[in-house]
Amino acid sequence: MNYRFSANISPKDYMAWLTTQPNYNITQTPMWAKIKIDWKSTLCLLYADEKPVAGALLLIRRFAPGFKIIYSPRGFIVDYSDKEAVSAFTDGVITYAKKIGACMIRIDPEIVLSTYHDHTVIIDQLGKQKMDILNNIGFRHMGFDKDFHTYTQPRYNAEISLTDSDGCPLSDEFLAKSFDKKIRKFIGRYTDNRGIFFEYDIGENAVRHFCEISKHTEERQHIVLRDEAYFKRICDAFGEDNVFFFAKINLEKLIAFLKEQIRTGDSDSVALAEKDLEEAEKLKKERGNTIPVSALLTVKSNSTAYLLYSGFDDSVFPRFRTTNQLRFEAMRFFRNKGCKTFSLLGIHGDLNDSLSDFKMKFNPTVVEYAGEFELSTKKFRYWLLSRALPIAKRIYFKIKLKNK
């Protein structure tokens, strides 16, 4: 077969090919490149007898003179069981890397090794063979760590199917029934009684409101998310496919509910309701009748909706767990838009941390990917960079936390 590799493909031509692929990640779209302003980028295609058969978004970053890397997030997009195509595309990327002076190529392809759902693990028998093809053409596998932070992209992802095995959309009842009972408790009548309601929005106002809520999450968890400019770039890049969801409390309705609880409840519920009533009246006086309490930033790409970021104001009745139904509302929204999957994104592979525990209560399928691969194009510089990058990464996050 006659192969031809081409870089600097136009976004229009690249997307015309990408949308013909059955699966591709949001991070392989031209829109993703618009978000990563610290990286340069190019779009590539491989043609077999002048028909495109593989492609990738390549992000390019210069760390120091002579130390430039290429990174293809969740790429390449290629049939990894086709050794000839994988090899031809890799050769094209290597030639391009040498042309621009990059000393390393990093990829983390969506090669599935296993899936886990309902206490059942299914091993993908082709996963290891696909890894072997990459290893045989020169890529170095970076390990099987389960930790969330070891690699650029987590090896384990939590995904919720919005359709059944025949591709038919799941009903609200079926979706909610699959959740853990601790999640279901805070969905439906519980939230409605307390004046909690849910909205979605797009555009710059939504970005600002999301940032106001996400600051509470940063402070509570001692983490650094992204600034408003970053979220605005997502909004600009994905347009109406970028949707913000908000949970809000109508304090007048909550106050009326609490007063009714006090009038009819037993001694225990009365004591709690009286305490909540005092807090609700105080909040209404200080912040008005309607208060946003939690938010999600989601993006639709292909048939998958990605929950990229979330925020939660724990100063306003955290016991009401508004984040539970907010995620359910987002799932319903994207199911009705024709999506097949709602991705909760990364989790720890051993499922022993609080974030993973929370995500697992939504009964997702855990997908284990092969992880990162690196290929050296300039051995000595790659050797130096591979030792410097982990140190630089730790220093970077310490500075961000200190200056937060």
N, C-alpha and C positions, 0 to 999 in steps of 0.2 A: 504494500500500500504506500502511496506517495503522501508524505506528511509535510505540512508547512505551518510553522509557528509565526504568529504575528502579535506584536505588542502595540500599545497605544490605539487600541480599538475604541471606537466612539461608544459612549453609553447607550445610544439608540441601537446600534448593531449588536452590542454585547447583550442587552436586555432582550432583543429579538431572539437570540439563541437561548439565553438563560431561562426564559419563560417556557421553553419547550422541554425543559428537564423536569423529571418527576419530583425530584427533591433538591433543594438548595437552601442554604442558610442565609438569613438576613445579612450576615456579615460578608457575604460574597456579592452583594449588590453595589452598583455605582453610588447609590444613596449613602451607603455606609462610609464610603471614601470622603464624602462631604462633611461628615461628622469628625473624622480624624484629621484635624487641621495640623497637628504636629507631624503628620506623615505625608510624604508625597505618595503618589499612586499611579498605577497603570492598569488597564484592563487587557487581558490576553485571550487569544483563541488559538486552538490547534485545528487545522483543517486536514482532513483525510480525503484525498482526491477532490479537494476544494469544497468539501462539506464540513462545517464545524462539528467537532466531536468532543472537545474538551475546552475548558476555560478557567479563568481565575481572576479575581481581584488581587493584585499584589500591592501591599503597602510597603513603602520604602522609607527608612529612617537613617540619618547620619548621626552617630553618637560622638564622633571625633574624627579629625582628618584621617582618612584611610580606613575608618571603621563604620561601614554602612551595612545594613541588613535588609533583607526582603522577608516580609511576613505575609502569609496568605491565611487569614483567619477562617477556620473551618473549610479550607480549600486543600487541594484543588477540587474542581468539579469535573470529575472524570470517572469512567468505569474502572474501578481499581482491580477488577478481575481481568482486565485487558492489559497484559504486561506491555505489549507493543505500544499502545496508546499512552500509557503512564510513562514509559521510558522516553517516547518522543516528546511529550509535553515537558517532562523534566529537563531534557536536553535543551529545549527552547528556553526555559527559564534560566538554566545555567548560563547559556550564551548571553542572555539579556543581563544577568547579574554581573558577569565579567565586563560587559560593555559599560555599565554604570559604576563599576568599582565596588560592588557589594561582596563581602567576604563570607556571607552566610545566607542560607535560605531556610526559613522555618515554616512548617505547615502543621496543622492539627486537623486532618481530614475526618469527615464523618464516616469513618470505618467502624461499624458496630461490632463489638465483641460479645455483648450479652444484653438481655433485657430482663427486668425483674418486675413482676406484678402479681398481686394476690399470693404472696409467699412462694411463687414459682419462678425459677430462673431458667431462661432459655438461652443456650449458647448458640451464637451465630457461627456455623461451621466454616463459613468463608472468610471470617474476619482475620484469622491467623494467616491464611494464604495471601490475603491482600497486604498484610503487614510484611510478609516475606518478600513480596514483589518490590516494595519500597526499600527494604533493607538490601536487596540484591542489586539495586541500581544506584546505591550509594548513600541513601538516607540512614541516619543514626537515630534509633528510637530512644526517647529520653526517659523511659521508665513507666512503671505502672502505679505510681503513687495515687492514693485515694483522696488526699487532702484537696480541699477546695482551692487553695491559693498556690499550689506548687507550680502549675502551668499557666500559660497565658489564658487559656480557656479551660474550664473544669472538665475533667474526663467523664463525670457523671452528670446527667441532666434528668430532670423530672418533667414528664410530659403527660398531659391529660387528653385523652381521646374525646372528641366532641361528636363522633359518629360511631355507629355500630360496625360490625364486620362486613356488612353489605354497603357501607357508605351512607346510611340513612342518619340524619341528625338525631341525637339522643334527646329525649324529653327533659324538661326541667326536673320532673320527679325522679327520673332515672339518674341524672347527674347528681342531684342532691343526696339521693339515697346511698350513693357509693361513698360519700364522705364519712369520716369518723363522726360518731354521735356528738363529740365535743365541738365539732365544727357546726353540725346541723342545728344544735341548740340555739345558735345565734343567728339563724336565718329565718326570715319570714315573719311570723306574728311577733316574735320577741323584739325585733328591731322596729316593726311598725308601731307597736304599742308605745314605744319609747320615743317616738317622733323622729326616728332615724330614716332618712331617705337617701336615694342614690341618683347621681347625675353623671353624664359624660359631657366632655367639652373638647374642643380643639383650638389651636391658635395661641397667640402670645399671652392673653389673659390667663389661659389655663396653665401655661408654663409658670407664670408668676405665682399663682395660687399653689401649684404643686411644690414649688421651691419653699414656700412658707411652711408647708407641712413637713417636707423632708428634712428640714433643719432639726426638727424634734428627734427624728430617727438618728441623725448623726450624733447629736448630743447624748442620747440615751445609750447608744451602742458603741460610742467612742470610735466611730468610723468616719471616713471621708467619702462622700458620694461625688457628685459633680456640681459645677456651678450653673447658674442660670443660663449663661451663654451656651454651655454644652447642650442643655435641654432644648434651648431655642434652635440649635443647629439640627437636632433630631426632628423638631417640628417643621423646620424649613425643608429638610431633606425628604421627609416622607409625607408631608402634606396631610391629607385627610386619612391616610393610613396610620397616622400617629394620633392615638386617642387617649385622653386623660379621663380617669374615673374618680369620682369624689363621693365620699360618704359624709353627710351633714346631719346635724341635729337641730330640729325645731324645738326650741326650749319651751315654748308655750304648750305644745302638745305633751312634752315630757313632764312638765309641771302638773298639768291636768291629770296625767296618768298616775303620778306619784301621790297626788292628793286623794285620788280614788283608792289607791293601795292603802293609804293611811286610814281611810274611812272604813274599809272592809277587811283589812288584813289581820293576821295574827300578830302576836307580840314581836316575834323575830323580824318579820317583814316590815312591820311598822317602824321599828327602830332604824332599819336600813333605809327605808323610804324617806323618813324624816331627815336623815343625814344627806341623802341624795337631793331632797327638795331644797335644803339650805344651799347646797352647792349649785344647783340649777338656777336658783334665783340670783345668787351672787354672780354667776357667769353671764346671765342675761343682762344684769345691770352693767357689768364691765365690758361685755363684748357684743351685745345685741342679741336678737332672737335666734338667728341662724348662724351656726358655727361649723365650719368644715373640720373633720376630725381625722380622716384618713384619705389617701389618694394612691392611684396607680398610674404609671406611665407605660403604655402598651403600644406596640407597633405590629401591624399586619404585613406579612410578606408571603407571597405565594398562598398556600392554604394553611399557614401557621400564624397564630398570634403569639407574640413574645411579650411576657411581662418583664420589662427591662429594669424598672425601679419602682419602689413603693415607699410611702411615708406614713407616719402615724403620730398624731399629737396625743401623747400620753398624759397631758394635763387635763384632758376633757373626758371623764368617765371611761378610762381604759377597760374597765370591767365589762363594758358592752360589746367588746370585740368586733367592732365594725369592719375590720379588715377581712373577716370571714365571708360575710355576704358580699362585700365589695368585689372579691375575686369571683364569686359565683355570678354576680351581675356582669362582669367582664366576659366570663365564659359564655353566658347566654347571648350577649351582644354579638360576639364574634361567630358563634355557632349560627346565628341568624344571618350573618354576612357570608356564610358559606365556608367558613374555616373548618378544617378537620381536626386540628390539634391546637391546644393551648399550652404553651411552654412556660413552665415555672423556672426554667434555666437551671443553673448549677446547684448541686448539693454535694456534700461530703460522701464519698463512696462507702464509708462504714456507717453512715446514718446515725452517728452518735452525738450530734450537736443540736442545739435548739432550733436553728433555721431549718435543717433537714427534717427534724421531727415535725415541725409545723407544716412543711410542704407535704410530707408523707401522709398527713391527715386528710389530704384531698384525694387520696387513692390514685396517685399517678403511676405511670409506668416509668421505671428508672432505666435509662439507656446508658450503657457503658460504652464509651468510645475508646479507640486505641490510644489516643493521646498525641503528644507532640513528636515530630520528627525534625531533625536538622541535617542540613547538608552543607559541607564546607566547600567554598570556592577558592579560598586563600587560606591554607592550613595554619600558618603561624598566626596570622591576624585573628582567625577564628578561635584558635587556642587561647589567645590573650582575651578576646571578647567574652568567651564562655566563662572565664573566671571573673571578669570585671562586672558583668551584667547583674548577677545576683547581689553583689555588694551595693551597686548603684541603686538597685531596686529598693533595698532595705533603707538606704539613706533617704531616697526620694519620699517614701511613705512616712518616715520619721519627721521629715521637714514639713510635710503637709499636715500631719497631725499637730505639730508644734505651732504652726502658723494658723491653724483653723480658728 
